[in-house]
């Protein structure tokens, strides 16, 4: 019987070199996002841009079969519904990474205990970016 299961790429499926480029793109180094695009990783370039608040990047993820990355983006900040969606569809690793990105020490420890340092770095980069955002009431969309 043929397996009709759709393969969904996970973040842990990527080589460390690619994940390092993702980390740098999340940090705002646009040349790394460009490198990801130029080297056939548009989903990671879109994820980095989504994390940095690019609505078109989120739409791209949703339109191209990367709903789990779009949910991770939202869950890594504060969206508990996105976190629940990841849990419901068995994206447990993304749940842990999202919680680590929120600063959850148990999740950070889980990653460290498995020697997944690159994901600790990614989580810290996301938290650093999110914590650096300031609310400017002059930019409210009224």
C-alpha positions in Angstrom: 0.0 0.0 0.0 1.4 3.4 -1.0 2.0 5.9 1.7 0.0 9.0 1.0 1.5 11.0 3.9 2.7 14.4 2.9 6.3 15.0 3.9 6.6 18.2 6.0 10.1 19.5 6.4 11.0 20.3 10.0 13.6 22.8 11.2 15.7 20.0 12.6 15.9 18.5 9.0 18.2 21.4 7.8 22.0 21.2 8.1 23.6 23.4 10.8 25.2 25.7 8.2 21.7 26.5 6.9 20.4 27.0 10.4 23.2 29.4 11.2 22.2 31.4 8.1 18.6 31.4 9.5 19.9 32.7 12.8 21.8 35.5 11.1 18.8 36.4 9.0 16.6 36.6 12.1 19.2 39.0 13.6 18.5 41.4 10.7 21.5 40.6 8.5 19.7 40.8 5.2 22.6 39.3 3.2 21.9 36.0 5.0 18.2 36.1 4.0 19.3 36.8 0.5 21.8 33.8 0.7 18.9 31.6 1.8 16.8 32.7 -1.1 19.7 32.3 -3.6 20.5 28.8 -2.3 16.9 27.3 -2.5 15.8 27.9 1.1 13.0 30.5 0.4 10.9 29.0 3.3 13.7 29.9 5.8 14.2 33.4 4.3 10.4 33.9 4.6 10.5 32.5 8.2 13.2 35.0 9.2 11.3 37.8 7.6 8.1 36.7 9.2 9.7 36.7 12.6 10.9 40.3 11.9 7.3 41.3 11.3 7.0 41.0 7.5 3.3 40.2 6.7 4.0 39.3 3.1 6.5 36.6 4.4 3.8 35.2 6.6 1.4 35.0 3.6 4.1 33.4 1.5 4.6 30.7 4.2 0.9 30.0 4.3 0.5 29.9 0.5 3.4 27.6 0.0 2.7 24.8 2.5 4.7 26.1 5.4 1.7 26.7 7.8 3.8 25.1 10.6 6.5 27.8 10.2 3.8 30.6 10.2 2.3 29.1 13.3 5.8 28.8 14.9 6.4 32.5 14.1 3.2 33.5 16.0 3.7 31.0 18.8 7.3 32.1 19.4 6.1 35.6 20.4 2.9 35.2 22.5 0.2 33.5 20.4 -1.2 30.7 22.5 -3.6 29.7 19.8 -0.7 29.2 17.4 1.0 27.2 20.1 -2.1 25.0 20.5 -2.2 24.5 16.7 1.3 23.3 16.7 0.5 20.9 19.5 -2.7 19.7 17.8 -0.8 18.8 14.6 2.1 17.1 16.5 4.8 19.8 15.8 6.2 19.1 19.3 9.7 20.3 18.4 8.4 23.6 17.2 6.4 23.9 20.4 9.5 23.5 22.4 11.4 25.9 20.3 8.6 28.5 20.5 8.5 28.2 24.2 12.3 28.6 24.3 11.9 31.7 22.2 9.6 33.0 24.8 12.3 32.5 27.4 10.9 29.3 28.9 13.9 27.8 30.8 12.6 24.3 30.8 12.4 24.4 27.0 15.9 25.9 26.8 17.2 23.2 29.1 15.5 20.5 26.9 17.4 21.8 23.9 20.7 22.1 25.8 20.4 18.6 27.2 20.1 17.2 23.7 23.1 19.4 22.5 20.9 21.3 20.1 22.8 24.5 20.7 21.9 26.0 17.3 18.3 26.0 18.3 19.1 27.6 21.6 20.9 30.3 19.6 17.9 30.7 17.3 15.5 30.9 20.3 17.7 33.6 21.9 17.9 35.5 18.7 14.1 35.5 18.4 13.7 36.6 22.0 16.3 39.3 21.6 14.5 40.7 18.6 11.0 40.5 20.2 12.2 42.1 23.4 13.8 44.9 21.5 10.5 45.9 19.9 8.9 49.0 21.3 5.4 50.1 21.0 5.0 53.5 19.3 1.5 54.8 19.6 2.2 57.2 16.7 2.2 54.2 14.4 -1.1 52.8 15.5 -3.2 51.9 12.4 -6.3 54.1 12.9 
